[in-house]
Amino acid sequence: MRQAERVILAVDSSKFGRRALVRLASLADIDALVTDRLPDEHIVALLHRHGVSIHC
């Protein structure tokens, strides 16, 4: 990911609000999120604060 021009994260909406055992990156490392359904407003606001575009 360090050498990528863009980092795109594909996430199924069932993963929103859940904790993971492994952390691969911070939100600052992600450029775009692709998902099947928009997350809750507080998650959308957090993503936008970090400059992550959301594609549903």
Backbone bond lengths (Angstrom), bond angles and torsions (degrees), N, CA, C in turn:
res aa  C-N    CA-C-N  psi(-1)  N-CA   C-N-CA  omega(-1)  CA-C   N-CA-C  phi
1 M - - - 1.446 - - 1.520 111.37 -
2 R 1.295 117.89 -27.05 1.468 120.14 -178.43 1.518 112.62 -63.41
3 Q 1.314 117.53 -29.99 1.455 121.01 -177.19 1.524 113.32 -97.02
4 A 1.319 117.58 -4.20 1.458 121.30 -177.76 1.526 111.19 -73.60
5 E 1.318 115.69 143.96 1.461 120.01 174.29 1.519 110.36 -72.40
6 R 1.332 115.69 -36.00 1.464 122.43 -179.82 1.509 109.45 -140.40
7 V 1.325 116.48 141.17 1.460 121.80 176.15 1.525 107.89 -115.07
8 I 1.329 115.17 119.99 1.462 121.64 -179.03 1.524 107.98 -115.83
9 L 1.317 115.90 125.70 1.455 122.19 -179.57 1.521 108.99 -105.27
10 A 1.331 117.38 122.73 1.461 122.47 175.92 1.523 107.97 -100.48
11 V 1.339 115.87 120.25 1.458 121.27 -174.71 1.522 110.51 -133.24
12 D 1.315 115.71 128.48 1.455 121.55 171.39 1.525 107.72 -70.63
13 S 1.321 117.98 138.85 1.469 121.14 -174.83 1.528 113.13 -61.01
14 S 1.303 118.96 -20.00 1.470 120.42 178.31 1.535 111.70 -67.60
15 K 1.318 118.17 -13.33 1.466 122.09 -179.36 1.528 113.01 -85.96
16 F 1.324 118.57 -15.41 1.465 120.92 -179.04 1.521 110.06 -64.50
17 G 1.325 115.57 135.13 1.450 121.56 176.81 1.518 114.46 80.37
18 R 1.313 117.95 5.76 1.459 121.55 179.19 1.523 110.02 -105.26
19 R 1.304 116.71 153.56 1.463 122.00 176.17 1.519 108.97 -93.69
20 A 1.314 114.97 149.67 1.466 120.96 179.62 1.526 109.45 -116.31
21 L 1.308 115.83 158.12 1.452 120.62 177.28 1.524 111.96 -78.81
22 V 1.325 115.81 -24.27 1.457 121.36 -175.56 1.524 109.17 -125.68
23 R 1.327 116.09 139.69 1.464 121.32 175.46 1.520 107.87 -111.74
24 L 1.330 116.16 119.91 1.462 120.70 -178.10 1.522 112.94 -93.22
25 A 1.329 117.05 -30.16 1.457 120.47 -176.35 1.524 108.70 -162.99
26 S 1.318 115.34 165.49 1.462 119.89 172.79 1.526 108.28 -95.81
27 L 1.312 116.57 168.13 1.466 119.62 179.24 1.526 111.04 -62.92
28 A 1.298 117.49 -27.82 1.463 121.29 178.70 1.531 111.47 -65.90
29 D 1.325 117.66 -19.81 1.462 122.15 -179.64 1.523 113.01 -87.88
30 I 1.336 117.69 -11.51 1.463 122.58 -174.29 1.526 109.72 -98.76
31 D 1.324 116.24 134.51 1.466 120.74 176.49 1.524 112.39 -94.90
32 A 1.333 116.16 -37.86 1.462 120.07 -175.77 1.521 110.42 -145.75
33 L 1.323 114.96 147.61 1.455 122.63 176.16 1.520 107.76 -118.33
34 V 1.321 116.43 128.53 1.465 121.95 176.36 1.522 106.64 -113.95
35 T 1.333 116.31 126.94 1.458 120.55 -176.24 1.521 111.20 -147.27
36 D 1.314 116.22 167.73 1.459 120.84 -178.60 1.527 112.91 -88.92
37 R 1.346 117.40 -16.37 1.457 121.71 179.55 1.520 108.68 -153.58
38 L 1.316 117.38 142.18 1.461 120.47 -179.63 1.525 110.68 -64.82
39 P 1.331 116.73 140.67 1.469 120.02 176.31 1.525 110.94 -75.34
40 D 1.330 116.29 175.73 1.470 121.71 176.99 1.525 109.96 -58.86
41 E 1.324 115.10 157.91 1.472 121.54 -176.54 1.528 113.15 -55.05
42 H 1.328 118.59 -39.88 1.463 119.46 -177.63 1.532 110.88 -66.75
43 I 1.319 117.92 -31.81 1.466 120.71 176.66 1.525 110.20 -73.53
44 V 1.324 116.97 -39.95 1.472 120.93 176.87 1.524 109.66 -60.38
45 A 1.323 117.44 -44.70 1.470 121.25 179.35 1.525 110.89 -62.34
46 L 1.319 117.03 -41.69 1.466 121.57 178.74 1.530 110.63 -62.79
47 L 1.315 116.95 -44.77 1.463 121.10 178.58 1.529 110.93 -61.68
48 H 1.324 116.76 -44.66 1.466 120.14 -179.71 1.531 111.58 -65.16
49 R 1.337 117.67 -37.01 1.473 120.53 177.16 1.517 111.51 -61.18
50 H 1.329 116.63 -29.20 1.462 121.06 179.72 1.541 112.17 -94.58
51 G 1.327 116.80 6.62 1.464 120.40 176.57 1.510 114.75 77.02
52 V 1.338 117.26 20.46 1.464 121.63 -179.84 1.511 108.93 -89.59
53 S 1.334 117.94 124.39 1.457 120.81 174.82 1.529 108.88 -84.73
54 I 1.335 115.57 146.77 1.459 121.39 -176.37 1.526 108.87 -113.70
55 H 1.332 115.86 130.73 1.464 121.98 178.90 1.510 108.45 -125.38
56 C 1.328 115.10 119.29 1.455 120.39 -176.86 1.523 110.01 -112.28
